[in-house]
Amino acid sequence: MNETPALNGVLEAAVYIDDIEAARRFYGELLGLKEMTAAEGRHVFFRCGTTIVLCFIADATRQPEKPGGLPVPPHGAKGPGHICFSANGETLDRWVEHLEIGGIAIESDFRWPNGARSVYVRDPAGNSVEFAEPKLWGLE
């Protein structure tokens, strides 16, 4: 058997939305992610460290590309998804305060059996958005 090639990490993570402006307010303004590109009626993409957060309108991405377009296969999801942002323990209290000031309800705030803390909220499309300490997965 051949040796498995190495991966560098996750380059993109996708959530599916229904309102691009609401995604801009949540991911761009509230979370402070830098908008990289957008196509009205289809998507808005943000940078988070070395990862790109793809916010797609699912119905638009399920449509096949038009002739001459990029050869990206149709994709999409139904129902809420999940994304988790890495945040050091000392900043999680500041995130909770920032989110609450921004009018975002904290859905859950707890410590896992290994002591890592996770804070959960919902984005405007209903996706589960988590802020967690890297030690949740032993990545300290």
N, C-alpha and C positions, 0 to 999 in steps of 0.2 A: 504494500500500500504506500502511496506517496505521502510525504509529509504535508500536513495542512499548512497552506500559506498564512502568514500573519495578517491580522487586521489592525488598523491604527485606532479604531474607536468608532463611534457613531457620527457620521457626517451630517445626516439629516434626521429629523424626527417630525412626523406629520400629525396634525390635528385637523379635524374637519369642522368647518364653521358654516354659518348661514348669513353672516353680515361682516363684510370686510372692514367697515368703519368701526364696528364694535371690537373687532380683533385688533385694529390699530390702537384704539384707546386702551385696551387691556394689555396686550403684549408690548406695544410700542411706548405709550405714555405711562401707564401704571408700572409695568415691569421694567421699563427703561431699555428694552431691546432695540437695536438699530435696524430700521427697515432697510432691506437690501434691494428688493424689487417687488413689483406688483403688476397684476393684470386685472383690471376692473372686471367684476363679474366672475372671476376665476380663482385668484389667489393673492396672498400677500406673504412675503417671506422675511424673516427676521434673523439677525445674527445673535447668538448667545455663546460667547467664548469661541470655541473652535467648532461649534455645532450650528447648523441652520435649522430654525423652527419654521416648518412649512405649514401655513394655514390655508387650506384648500376649501373651496365650496365644493362639496362632494358631488353634487349633481353635475357640475361643470367638468370635473375630472373623470367622470364615468363616460363621457362622450369621447368617441375616437377622434384623434387628431385629423384636421382637415388635410387634404392632399397637399404635399409640399411642406407640411409641418414637421416638427421633430418626431422621431419614431418612438415616443413614449407611450407605452400601452395604457389603456384606460385603467383607472383605479379609483378607489373611494371607499367610504365606509358609511354605515348607518348607525346611528346612535352615538352616545358620548364615548370618547376615547380617554386616554390618559397620557400625561407628560409629567416628568419629574425634573425639577431644577435642583442642582447641587448648591447648597449654601452651608457655610461653616456654622457651627453651633452658636458662636457669639453673635452672628447676624440674624439668626432666626427670630429672636425677639423683635428686632428692628423691622423685619419683614412682616410679622404679625401686625405691628402698629401701623406700618405703611399701608398694608392691605385694608385694615379696618378704617383708616382715615380715608382711603379711596372708595369706601362704601362696599367692600367685598367681605361677605360673611365667612368666618372661619368654620369650615365644616367639621374638621377634626384636628386635634393637636395632641400628639402623644409620643411616648417613647417605646421603641421596639424592645424585645427581650435583650438585644445586645447593647442597649443604651442609646442607640441613635434616635434622634427626634425627627418626626415628620409632621408637617403642617399641610392640610388639604383645603383647597377652595375650589370653586367652579368658575370657569370662564363664561363669557356671555352666551356661548353656544351649548353650555352644559358639560363640557369636557372636565374631567377631574384633573386639577393642576396641583401637583405636590411640590413642596420645598423640603428637601431632606439633607441631613448630614451625610457626607460621603461614606462615613463609617458604617452606614446601613448595609453596604455591600463590601465592607472591608477595604475601602478605598480612601485611606486617610492621607 
